[in-house]
């Protein structure tokens, strides 16, 4: 068949499919134009999921009449300026938009009307319908300067695309999510979103900075995020990472609460997502995901945003530096959080309590009515302890100490400041009783704390084992017969390229012909492990995240398993000094607020929470 040139209208519509995938992507492009124009207020209206009508109004610097006609021409933009030789540097892009494709793409598949006024000028308007451009004409405009972009009947010129749209509700949700992302990145800009005539989002402008950003995030993600978010602010070699990340016990069932931005641009980048996952790998099970809003500021010269027309993907010149900054900054914040657990844990506990029904109270009804919620099955205190009173015969901590767990160095000494101050003033309070041989009940000045003794001590032992691993190289064990693992050639190359890193983790690999890897040694902690499965998991991690998470996570799982077997078991009765010593160790150990899988090790109820339970407030 002969080769033919496609008509310009067809070329434009094909190109539009890359830029404008759905109403939300059209709104993204138009909002970014408004932000680049210096807008401080952006109003968005969408009807019929954005397919019937979209209106974006802003108070930016607007456009002069002679610029309107250029604005709807393909690859015409004000955001890239050629040098004296006429060349444009695509490596120093400092604006959100730059390709000059959004407006002509929308105009080729919809009915587009742009009304604009520049400061001190008159308002003018241009209309484009299915690629057919009308002349620029005078028009009215409600403000001193800015732009109003109206899009009607999106994809009417490409009916086939309409068949692939989701329901109006789904498209409206995608629009709302896009506006939220843009609002997170620009707290100094006021945003309003109306869907089908109903205002669903109204965000006033906040003062730029950490405080204003957190207020904006609280308005978008809820007060729980505000109460359980850790401030992130770290720099390395000219790259700055800022934002907020949730406590491990504030984790979610999917990654929908992870928002990542590069130079103010919302992105979905596998490197950044992998780094976030790696930072929390020590604290969360694989099916749990951290909540985080992270902003990366980097010299445009060191990041390529011209990867895809939608500009949602980026490439870094030094990905290892970026990943190291993210992992290090998040782990620093998590370490600084100490034993802190999320406030939502207490809320869940309070929701589990039910009030007494009013029936006559008796020992037989105690478990089903008196504590029907949080202490279901409660059978009374194992050992009542008066405040600040030692228990006769239990002063020796080793009276019932079982075989020490791996790495366990003994209970901390109750000497010095610990003896001269009242334990009730400590963050986790003074132990008062043990319930079911599993839960320690402690009293604080303004409430009470319930501790899962096994989960808490498991974390303490695990942290000690991690320190031991960090102080020396991981012990390796040589395989009696080196094992050959057959992989795809690209997978084998990725694994072998990280051989030095894998050796630091105790795994020795060598090339063995095309597409094969020879494994000579494995980490001793893994014992008799599935070498084939381990190497394939590492290859998958390298392909997806650029890091060998499988090995580090597997080592973590082994440490967790050993810590579990070596920790204080549920059902073991502890003495009062043992319980208090466990509380003091938790206070001094980072990350002790959650077990190795992100579940809480303790629940704290404030006095006002207890008063609510009994109707006192």
Secondary structure, 3 states (H helix, E strand, C coil): CCCCCCCHHHHHHHHHHHHCCCHHHHHHHHHHHHHHCCCCEEEEEEEHHHCCEEEEEECCCCCCHHHHHHHCCCCCCCCCCCCCCCCCCCCCCCCCCCCCCHHHHHHHHCEEEEEEECCCCCCEEEEEECCEECCCEECCCCCCCEEEEEEECCCCCCHHHHCCCCCHHHHHHHHHHHHHHHHHHCCCCEEEEEECCEEEEEECCCCCCHHHHHHHHHHHHCHHHHHCEEEEEEEECCEEEEEEEECHHHCECCHHHEEEEECCEEECCHHHHHHHHHHHCCCCCCCCECCEEEEEECCHHHEECCCCCCCCCCEECCHHHHHHHHHHHHHHHHHHCCCCCCHHHHHHHHHHCCCCCCCCCCHHHHHHHHCCCCCCCCCCCCCCCCCCCCCCCCCCHHHHCCCCCCCCCCCCCCCCHHHHCCHHHCCCCEEEEEECCCEEEEEECCEEEEEEHHHHHHHHHHHHHHHHHHHCCCCEEEEEEEEEEECCHHHHHHHHHCHHHHHHCCCEEEECCCCEEEEEEEEHHHCCCCHHHHHHHHHHHHHHHCCCHHHHHHHHHHHHHHHHHHCCCCCCCCCHHHHHHHHHHHHHCCCCCECCCCCECEEEEEHHHHHHHCCCC
